[in-house]
Amino acid sequence: MQRTEIARTILVVEDNTDVRALFCEVLRTEGYLVLEAANGAQAYELLLDPQQRVDVVLTDLRMPVMDGLELAAKLKSEAQFAAIPVVLLSATPMKNSWQARENFAALLTKPCAFSLLLSTVEAVL
């Protein structure tokens, strides 16, 4: 009996359209289902949809409306989302590393090699 592999879903939260499109393309090429949001508020709305199942959130730090840290803290504080690993992918270093460790499963710095991005996503899954 063969086991059927269920595609994992990644939510990419990035306000730069070109950067978001690039990461989404790489992840889709690797077989992931990819959802997109331009900021944390849009991402949160997607997560509230009972039809969506998200395995990993990949987020930028600095975004309008709701930034990546606010999104991660909100998800960690709510039982239905607390187990979803949130990976920070940002060109801006976190000034408070305790906040980063508390809210993010992994921290990546842009520009980031795609191989490192993919291995990090696999590691947090």
DSSP file (Angstrom, degrees, kcal/mol; ACC not computed):
  #  RESIDUE AA STRUCTURE BP1 BP2  ACC     N-H-->O    O-->H-N    N-H-->O    O-->H-N    TCO  KAPPA ALPHA  PHI   PSI    X-CA   Y-CA   Z-CA
    1    1 A M              0   0    0      0, 0.0     2,-0.3     0, 0.0     0, 0.0   0.000 360.0 360.0 360.0 125.2    0.0    0.0    0.0
    2    2 A Q        -     0   0    0      1,-0.0     2,-0.5     0, 0.0     0, 0.0  -0.638 360.0-130.0 -88.0 141.0    1.5    3.3   -1.0
    3    3 A R        -     0   0    0     -2,-0.3     2,-0.5     1,-0.0    -1,-0.0  -0.754  19.7-137.1 -87.1 129.5    1.3    6.3    1.2
    4    4 A T        -     0   0    0     -2,-0.5     2,-0.4     1,-0.0    -1,-0.0  -0.760  16.4-131.1 -89.9 131.0    0.0    9.4   -0.5
    5    5 A E        -     0   0    0     -2,-0.5     2,-0.5     1,-0.0    -1,-0.0  -0.660  13.5-144.7 -82.4 126.8    1.9   12.6    0.4
    6    6 A I        -     0   0    0     -2,-0.4     2,-0.1     1,-0.0    -1,-0.0  -0.815  24.7-116.5 -92.2 127.7   -0.2   15.5    1.4
    7    7 A A        -     0   0    0     -2,-0.5     2,-0.2     1,-0.1    25,-0.1  -0.388  26.7-127.2 -64.9 135.8    1.2   18.8    0.2
    8    8 A R        -     0   0    0     23,-0.1    25,-2.7    -2,-0.1     2,-0.5  -0.578  19.0-132.8 -82.0 147.7    2.2   21.2    3.0
    9    9 A T  E     -a   33   0A   0     -2,-0.2    46,-2.5    23,-0.2    47,-1.5  -0.890  18.7-169.4-108.5 130.4    0.8   24.7    2.9
   10   10 A I  E     -ab  34  56A   0     23,-2.8    25,-2.6    -2,-0.5     2,-0.7  -0.964  12.3-149.2-118.0 132.5    3.0   27.7    3.5
   11   11 A L  E     -ab  35  57A   0     45,-2.6    47,-3.0    -2,-0.4     2,-0.6  -0.906  13.0-157.7-100.5 115.6    1.7   31.2    4.0
   12   12 A V  E     -ab  36  58A   0     23,-2.9    25,-2.2    -2,-0.7     2,-0.6  -0.852   6.8-169.6 -98.2 119.9    4.1   33.8    2.6
   13   13 A V  E     +ab  37  59A   0     45,-3.2    47,-2.2    -2,-0.6     2,-0.3  -0.921  27.5 137.0-115.0 107.3    3.6   37.3    4.2
   14   14 A E        -     0   0    0     23,-2.3    25,-0.1    -2,-0.6     6,-0.1  -0.967  43.5-153.2-155.5 129.0    5.6   40.0    2.4
   15   15 A D  S    S+     0   0    0     -2,-0.3     2,-0.8    47,-0.3    23,-0.1   0.723  78.1  85.9 -81.3 -20.4    4.7   43.5    1.4
   16   16 A N     >  -     0   0    0      1,-0.2     4,-2.8     2,-0.0     5,-0.2  -0.728  68.9-155.1 -82.8 113.0    7.1   43.7   -1.5
   17   17 A T  H  > S+     0   0    0     -2,-0.8     4,-2.5     1,-0.2     5,-0.2   0.880  90.3  48.1 -57.5 -43.7    5.2   42.1   -4.5
   18   18 A D  H  > S+     0   0    0      2,-0.2     4,-2.1     1,-0.2    -1,-0.2   0.919 113.8  46.1 -66.7 -43.5    8.3   41.1   -6.4
   19   19 A V  H  > S+     0   0    0      2,-0.2     4,-2.4     1,-0.2     5,-0.2   0.925 113.6  49.7 -64.3 -44.6   10.0   39.4   -3.4
   20   20 A R  H  X S+     0   0    0     -4,-2.8     4,-2.5     1,-0.2    -2,-0.2   0.923 110.5  50.2 -59.9 -45.3    6.8   37.7   -2.4
   21   21 A A  H  X S+     0   0    0     -4,-2.5     4,-2.3    -5,-0.2    -1,-0.2   0.889 110.0  50.9 -61.6 -40.1    6.3   36.4   -6.0
   22   22 A L  H  X S+     0   0    0     -4,-2.1     4,-2.2     2,-0.2    -2,-0.2   0.942 112.4  44.4 -64.5 -48.8    9.9   35.0   -6.1
   23   23 A F  H  X S+     0   0    0     -4,-2.4     4,-2.4     1,-0.2     5,-0.2   0.899 113.6  51.4 -63.2 -40.4    9.6   33.1   -2.8
   24   24 A C  H  X S+     0   0    0     -4,-2.5     4,-2.7    -5,-0.2     5,-0.2   0.910 109.2  50.4 -63.1 -42.1    6.2   31.8   -3.7
   25   25 A E  H  X S+     0   0    0     -4,-2.3     4,-2.3     2,-0.2    -2,-0.2   0.925 111.3  47.9 -62.4 -45.2    7.5   30.5   -7.1
   26   26 A V  H  X S+     0   0    0     -4,-2.2     4,-1.2     1,-0.2    -2,-0.2   0.930 114.2  46.5 -61.2 -46.0   10.4   28.7   -5.4
   27   27 A L  H  <>S+     0   0    0     -4,-2.4     5,-2.2     1,-0.2    -2,-0.2   0.895 112.1  49.9 -66.1 -40.6    8.2   27.1   -2.8
   28   28 A R  H ><5S+     0   0    0     -4,-2.7     3,-1.8     1,-0.2    -1,-0.2   0.897 106.2  56.4 -64.4 -39.3    5.6   26.0   -5.4
   29   29 A T  H 3<5S+     0   0    0     -4,-2.3    -1,-0.2     1,-0.3    -2,-0.2   0.830 104.2  54.4 -60.1 -31.7    8.4   24.5   -7.5
   30   30 A E  T 3<5S-     0   0    0     -4,-1.2    -1,-0.3    -3,-0.2    -2,-0.2   0.415 127.5-100.3 -84.2   1.7    9.3   22.4   -4.5
   31   31 A G  T < 5S+     0   0    0     -3,-1.8     2,-0.2     1,-0.3    -3,-0.2   0.519  75.7 137.7  97.0   5.5    5.7   21.1   -4.3
   32   32 A Y      < -     0   0    0     -5,-2.2     2,-0.4   -25,-0.1    -1,-0.3  -0.559  55.4-124.5 -81.9 148.4    4.3   23.3   -1.5
   33   33 A L  E     -a    9   0A   0    -25,-2.7   -23,-2.8    -2,-0.2     2,-0.5  -0.793  36.3-154.8 -82.3 135.7    0.8   24.8   -1.6
   34   34 A V  E     -a   10   0A   0     -2,-0.4     2,-0.3   -25,-0.2   -23,-0.2  -0.962  18.2-171.0-126.4 129.2    1.4   28.6   -1.2
   35   35 A L  E     -a   11   0A   0    -25,-2.6   -23,-2.9    -2,-0.5     2,-0.4  -0.841  17.7-147.6-107.7 152.1   -0.9   31.3    0.2
   36   36 A E  E     +a   12   0A   0     -2,-0.3     2,-0.3   -25,-0.2   -23,-0.2  -0.942  18.9 173.1-127.3 144.3    0.1   34.9   -0.1
   37   37 A A  E     -a   13   0A   0    -25,-2.2   -23,-2.3    -2,-0.4     3,-0.1  -0.991  26.7-147.0-145.0 146.5   -0.5   38.0    2.0
   38   38 A A  S    S+     0   0    0     -2,-0.3     2,-0.3   -25,-0.2   -25,-0.1   0.568  83.3   2.6 -89.6 -10.5    0.9   41.5    1.8
   39   39 A N  S  > S-     0   0    0    -25,-0.1     4,-2.1    24,-0.1     5,-0.2  -0.969  83.6 -90.0-162.8 173.0    0.9   42.2    5.6
   40   40 A G  H  > S+     0   0    0     26,-2.6     4,-2.6    24,-0.4     5,-0.2   0.833 120.0  56.2 -62.3 -34.7    0.1   40.5    8.9
   41   41 A A  H  > S+     0   0    0     25,-0.2     4,-2.0     2,-0.2    -1,-0.2   0.921 109.3  46.0 -66.0 -43.0   -3.5   41.6    8.9
   42   42 A Q  H  > S+     0   0    0      2,-0.2     4,-2.1     1,-0.2    -2,-0.2   0.908 112.7  51.8 -63.4 -41.1   -4.2   39.9    5.6
   43   43 A A  H  X S+     0   0    0     -4,-2.1     4,-2.3     1,-0.2    -2,-0.2   0.924 108.5  50.2 -61.2 -45.0   -2.3   36.8    6.8
   44   44 A Y  H  X S+     0   0    0     -4,-2.6     4,-1.6     1,-0.2    -1,-0.2   0.901 108.4  52.6 -61.8 -41.4   -4.4   36.7    9.9
   45   45 A E  H  X S+     0   0    0     -4,-2.0     4,-0.7     1,-0.2    -1,-0.2   0.906 109.3  49.9 -60.8 -41.9   -7.6   36.9    7.9
   46   46 A L  H >< S+     0   0    0     -4,-2.1     3,-1.0     1,-0.2     6,-0.2   0.908 108.8  52.3 -62.0 -41.6   -6.5   34.0    5.7
   47   47 A L  H 3< S+     0   0    0     -4,-2.3    -1,-0.2     1,-0.2    -2,-0.2   0.800 101.6  60.5 -66.4 -28.9   -5.7   32.0    8.8
   48   48 A L  H 3< S+     0   0    0     -4,-1.6    -1,-0.2    -5,-0.2    -2,-0.2   0.702  79.6 102.2 -71.5 -18.8   -9.2   32.6   10.2
   49   49 A D    X<  -     0   0    0     -3,-1.0     3,-2.0    -4,-0.7    -3,-0.0  -0.544  68.0-149.1 -68.8 117.3  -10.7   30.9    7.1
   50   50 A P  T 3  S+     0   0    0      0, 0.0    -1,-0.2     0, 0.0    -3,-0.0   0.688  94.7  63.6 -64.3 -16.3  -11.8   27.4    8.3
   51   51 A Q  T 3  S+     0   0    0      2,-0.0     2,-0.4    -3,-0.0    -2,-0.1   0.644  90.8  82.2 -78.9 -14.9  -11.1   26.1    4.8
   52   52 A Q    <   -     0   0    0     -3,-2.0     2,-0.5    -6,-0.2   -43,-0.0  -0.759  55.6-172.5 -97.1 135.2   -7.4   27.0    5.0
   53   53 A R        -     0   0    0     -2,-0.4     2,-0.5     0, 0.0   -44,-0.1  -0.979  10.1-168.3-123.1 116.7   -4.9   24.7    6.8
   54   54 A V        -     0   0    0     -2,-0.5   -44,-0.2     1,-0.1     3,-0.1  -0.905  15.6-177.7-111.2 130.6   -1.4   26.4    7.1
   55   55 A D  S    S+     0   0    0    -46,-2.5     2,-0.3    -2,-0.5   -45,-0.2   0.778  73.4  13.0 -94.4 -31.9    1.6   24.4    8.1
   56   56 A V  E     -b   10   0A   0    -47,-1.5   -45,-2.6    28,-0.2     2,-0.5  -0.997  60.6-148.3-146.6 141.5    4.2   27.2    8.2
   57   57 A V  E     -bc  11  86A   0     28,-2.5    30,-3.4    -2,-0.3     2,-0.6  -0.964  10.9-167.1-109.7 126.7    4.1   31.0    8.1
   58   58 A L  E     +bc  12  87A   0    -47,-3.0   -45,-3.2    -2,-0.5     2,-0.4  -0.962  21.7 177.5-111.6 114.7    7.0   32.7    6.4
   59   59 A T  E     -bc  13  88A   0     28,-2.9    30,-3.2    -2,-0.6   -45,-0.2  -0.918  31.1-133.8-130.6 147.4    6.9   36.4    7.2
   60   60 A D        -     0   0    0    -47,-2.2    30,-0.2    -2,-0.4     3,-0.1  -0.414  22.4-136.3 -77.6 165.3    8.8   39.6    6.7
   61   61 A L  S    S+     0   0    0     28,-0.2     7,-2.3     1,-0.2     2,-0.8   0.912  85.0  52.9 -90.5 -56.4    9.4   41.8    9.7
   62   62 A R  S    S+     0   0    0      5,-0.2   -47,-0.3     6,-0.1    -1,-0.2  -0.737  70.1 135.3 -93.3 112.0    8.7   45.4    8.5
   63   63 A M        -     0   0    0     -2,-0.8   -24,-0.1    -3,-0.1     2,-0.0  -0.977  52.0-101.8-147.0 155.6    5.3   45.7    6.8
   64   64 A P  S    S+     0   0    0      0, 0.0     2,-2.4     0, 0.0   -24,-0.4  -0.291  96.9  15.4 -72.4 166.7    2.4   48.2    6.9
   65   65 A V  S    S+     0   0    0    -26,-0.1     2,-0.3   -25,-0.1   -26,-0.1  -0.408 138.6   9.0  71.2 -67.3   -0.8   47.5    8.8
   66   66 A M  S    S-     0   0    0     -2,-2.4   -26,-2.6     4,-0.0   -25,-0.2  -0.952  79.6-145.6-142.5 121.4    0.5   44.6   10.9
   67   67 A D     >  -     0   0    0     -2,-0.3     4,-2.3   -28,-0.2    -5,-0.2  -0.213  31.3 -97.5 -82.6 176.9    4.2   43.7   11.0
   68   68 A G  H  > S+     0   0    0     -7,-2.3     4,-2.6     1,-0.2     5,-0.2   0.846 121.1  51.2 -64.4 -37.5    5.8   40.3   11.3
   69   69 A L  H  > S+     0   0    0     -8,-0.5     4,-2.6     2,-0.2     5,-0.2   0.919 110.7  48.7 -67.5 -43.1    6.4   40.5   15.0
   70   70 A E  H  > S+     0   0    0     -9,-0.2     4,-2.3     2,-0.2    -2,-0.2   0.918 113.1  48.6 -60.5 -43.2    2.9   41.6   15.7
   71   71 A L  H  X S+     0   0    0     -4,-2.3     4,-2.6     2,-0.2    -2,-0.2   0.946 112.5  47.0 -62.3 -48.9    1.6   38.7   13.6
   72   72 A A  H  X S+     0   0    0     -4,-2.6     4,-2.5     1,-0.2    -2,-0.2   0.914 112.9  48.8 -61.4 -43.6    3.8   36.1   15.2
   73   73 A A  H  X S+     0   0    0     -4,-2.6     4,-1.3     1,-0.2    -1,-0.2   0.898 111.6  50.2 -63.8 -39.9    2.9   37.3   18.7
   74   74 A K  H  < S+     0   0    0     -4,-2.3     4,-0.5    -5,-0.2    -2,-0.2   0.916 112.1  47.1 -63.9 -43.6   -0.8   37.2   17.9
   75   75 A L  H >< S+     0   0    0     -4,-2.6     3,-1.1     1,-0.2     6,-0.3   0.910 111.1  50.9 -65.8 -41.9   -0.5   33.7   16.5
   76   76 A K  H 3< S+     0   0    0     -4,-2.5    -1,-0.2     1,-0.2    -2,-0.2   0.768 107.7  54.7 -67.2 -24.6    1.4   32.4   19.5
   77   77 A S  T 3< S+     0   0    0     -4,-1.3     2,-0.5    -5,-0.2    -1,-0.2   0.546  96.9  74.8 -86.7  -6.6   -1.2   33.9   21.9
   78   78 A E  S X> S-     0   0    0     -3,-1.1     4,-1.8    -4,-0.5     3,-1.8  -0.929  74.6-141.9-114.2 125.7   -4.1   32.0   20.3
   79   79 A A  T 34 S+     0   0    0     -2,-0.5     4,-0.4     1,-0.3    -1,-0.1   0.834  98.7  55.1 -53.5 -41.4   -4.6   28.3   20.9
   80   80 A Q  T 34 S+     0   0    0      1,-0.2    -1,-0.3     2,-0.1    -4,-0.1   0.702 121.7  29.2 -70.9 -15.8   -5.7   27.4   17.4
   81   81 A F  T X4 S+     0   0    0     -3,-1.8     3,-1.9    -6,-0.3    -1,-0.2   0.525  91.3  95.6-115.5 -10.7   -2.6   29.0   15.8
   82   82 A A  T 3< S+     0   0    0     -4,-1.8    -2,-0.1     1,-0.3    -3,-0.1   0.768  83.2  54.0 -58.7 -29.2    0.1   28.6   18.5
   83   83 A A  T 3  S+     0   0    0     -4,-0.4    -1,-0.3    -8,-0.1    -2,-0.1   0.582  82.1 103.0 -84.2  -8.5    1.5   25.3   17.1
   84   84 A I  S <  S-     0   0    0     -3,-1.9     2,-0.2    -9,-0.1   -28,-0.2  -0.630  76.2-126.7 -75.9 121.0    2.1   26.8   13.6
   85   85 A P        -     0   0    0      0, 0.0   -28,-2.5     0, 0.0     2,-0.5  -0.479  20.2-154.1 -68.9 136.4    5.8   27.5   13.2
   86   86 A V  E     -c   57   0A   0     17,-0.2    19,-2.8   -30,-0.2    20,-0.9  -0.960   5.3-162.0-114.4 122.7    6.5   31.1   12.1
   87   87 A V  E     -cd  58 106A   0    -30,-3.4   -28,-2.9    -2,-0.5     2,-0.5  -0.908  10.7-143.1-106.6 126.4    9.8   31.8   10.2
   88   88 A L  E     -cd  59 107A   0     18,-2.6    20,-3.2    -2,-0.5     2,-0.5  -0.774  18.3-179.8 -89.6 128.2   11.1   35.3   10.1
   89   89 A L  E     + d   0 108A   0    -30,-3.2     2,-0.3    -2,-0.5   -28,-0.2  -0.910  26.1 145.0-127.5 101.4   12.7   36.3    6.8
   90   90 A S  E     - d   0 109A   0     18,-2.2    20,-1.3    -2,-0.5     4,-0.1  -0.979  55.6-147.2-145.1 148.6   13.8   39.9    7.0
   91   91 A A  S    S+     0   0    0     -2,-0.3    -1,-0.1    18,-0.2    18,-0.1   0.586  89.6  80.5 -83.6 -12.9   16.5   42.3    5.9
   92   92 A T  S    S-     0   0    0     -3,-0.0     2,-0.1   -30,-0.0   -31,-0.0  -0.848  82.9-132.4 -98.3 118.4   16.0   44.1    9.3
   93   93 A P        -     0   0    0      0, 0.0     2,-0.4     0, 0.0    -2,-0.1  -0.390  24.8-109.7 -68.6 147.7   17.7   42.4   12.3
   94   94 A M        -     0   0    0      1,-0.2     3,-0.2    -4,-0.1     6,-0.0  -0.643  22.6-160.4 -75.6 126.0   15.7   41.9   15.4
   95   95 A K  S    S+     0   0    0     -2,-0.4     2,-0.8     1,-0.2    -1,-0.2   0.842  85.1  51.7 -76.0 -33.6   16.9   44.3   18.1
   96   96 A N    >>  -     0   0    0      1,-0.2     4,-1.4     2,-0.0     3,-0.9  -0.824  67.2-176.0-106.2  93.7   15.3   42.3   20.9
   97   97 A S  H 3> S+     0   0    0     -2,-0.8     4,-2.6     1,-0.3     5,-0.2   0.782  80.7  63.0 -64.9 -25.9   16.5   38.7   20.4
   98   98 A W  H 3> S+     0   0    0      1,-0.2     4,-1.9     2,-0.2    -1,-0.3   0.883 103.1  50.0 -64.4 -35.8   14.3   37.4   23.3
   99   99 A Q  H <> S+     0   0    0     -3,-0.9     4,-1.7     2,-0.2     5,-0.2   0.887 110.2  50.9 -66.8 -37.8   11.3   38.5   21.3
  100  100 A A  H  X S+     0   0    0     -4,-1.4     4,-2.7     1,-0.2    -2,-0.2   0.947 111.6  45.8 -64.6 -48.0   12.6   36.7   18.3
  101  101 A R  H  < S+     0   0    0     -4,-2.6    -1,-0.2     1,-0.2    -2,-0.2   0.847 113.9  50.6 -63.7 -33.9   13.2   33.5   20.2
  102  102 A E  H  < S+     0   0    0     -4,-1.9    -1,-0.2    -5,-0.2    -2,-0.2   0.823 123.7  25.9 -72.4 -32.3    9.8   33.7   21.9
  103  103 A N  H  < S+     0   0    0     -4,-1.7     2,-0.4    -3,-0.2   -17,-0.2   0.662 110.8  63.0-110.7 -19.8    7.8   34.2   18.7
  104  104 A F     <  -     0   0    0     -4,-2.7   -17,-0.2    -5,-0.2     3,-0.1  -0.902  53.7-155.3-119.0 139.7    9.7   32.7   15.8
  105  105 A A  S    S+     0   0    0    -19,-2.8     2,-0.3    -2,-0.4   -18,-0.2   0.763  87.8   1.4 -75.8 -26.9   10.7   29.1   15.0
  106  106 A A  E     -d   87   0A   0    -20,-0.9   -18,-2.6    -6,-0.1     2,-0.4  -0.985  64.1-140.8-158.3 154.7   13.6   30.3   12.9
  107  107 A L  E     +d   88   0A   0     -2,-0.3     2,-0.3   -20,-0.2   -18,-0.2  -0.986  19.5 179.9-124.2 125.3   15.2   33.6   11.8
  108  108 A L  E     -d   89   0A   0    -20,-3.2   -18,-2.2    -2,-0.4     2,-0.5  -0.940  18.8-137.8-123.0 147.9   16.6   34.1    8.2
  109  109 A T  E     -d   90   0A   0     -2,-0.3   -18,-0.2   -20,-0.2   -20,-0.0  -0.897  32.9 -95.6-108.7 131.2   18.2   37.2    6.8
  110  110 A K  S    S+     0   0    0    -20,-1.3     2,-0.1    -2,-0.5     3,-0.0  -0.673 108.3  52.1 -82.4 141.2   17.4   38.6    3.3
  111  111 A P  S    S+     0   0    0      0, 0.0     2,-0.4     0, 0.0    -2,-0.2   0.531  86.1 175.9 -71.5 145.8   19.0   38.0    0.9
  112  112 A C        -     0   0    0     -2,-0.1     2,-0.1    -4,-0.1    -2,-0.1  -0.970  34.0-114.8-125.7 132.7   18.7   34.3    1.7
  113  113 A A     >  -     0   0    0     -2,-0.4     4,-2.2     1,-0.1     3,-0.4  -0.420  24.1-130.4 -62.2 137.9   19.8   31.4   -0.4
  114  114 A F  H  > S+     0   0    0      1,-0.2     4,-2.8     2,-0.2     5,-0.2   0.852 107.9  58.3 -60.7 -34.2   16.9   29.4   -1.6
  115  115 A S  H  > S+     0   0    0      1,-0.2     4,-2.3     2,-0.2    -1,-0.2   0.895 107.7  46.4 -62.9 -39.1   18.5   26.2   -0.3
  116  116 A L  H  > S+     0   0    0     -3,-0.4     4,-2.2     2,-0.2    -2,-0.2   0.901 111.8  51.4 -69.0 -41.0   18.7   27.6    3.2
  117  117 A L  H  X S+     0   0    0     -4,-2.2     4,-2.4     2,-0.2    -2,-0.2   0.947 113.2  44.8 -57.8 -50.1   15.1   28.8    3.0
  118  118 A L  H  X S+     0   0    0     -4,-2.8     4,-2.3     1,-0.2    -2,-0.2   0.894 113.3  48.9 -65.2 -41.2   13.9   25.3    1.9
  119  119 A S  H  X S+     0   0    0     -4,-2.3     4,-2.1    -5,-0.2    -1,-0.2   0.861 111.4  50.9 -68.5 -33.3   16.0   23.5    4.5
  120  120 A T  H  X S+     0   0    0     -4,-2.2     4,-2.2     2,-0.2    -2,-0.2   0.920 109.2  49.9 -68.3 -43.6   14.7   25.8    7.2
  121  121 A V  H  X S+     0   0    0     -4,-2.4     4,-1.4     1,-0.2    -2,-0.2   0.935 112.5  48.0 -59.6 -45.8   11.1   25.2    6.2
  122  122 A E  H  < S+     0   0    0     -4,-2.3    -1,-0.2     1,-0.2    -2,-0.2   0.900 110.1  53.3 -60.5 -40.7   11.7   21.5    6.3
  123  123 A A  H  < S+     0   0    0     -4,-2.1    -1,-0.2     1,-0.2    -2,-0.2   0.880 109.8  45.7 -65.0 -39.2   13.3   21.7    9.7
  124  124 A V  H  <        0   0    0     -4,-2.2    -1,-0.2     1,-0.3    -2,-0.2   0.711 360.0 360.0 -79.9 -18.0   10.4   23.6   11.3
  125  125 A L     <        0   0    0     -4,-1.4    -1,-0.3    -5,-0.2    -2,-0.2   0.488 360.0 360.0 -72.9 360.0    7.9   21.2    9.8
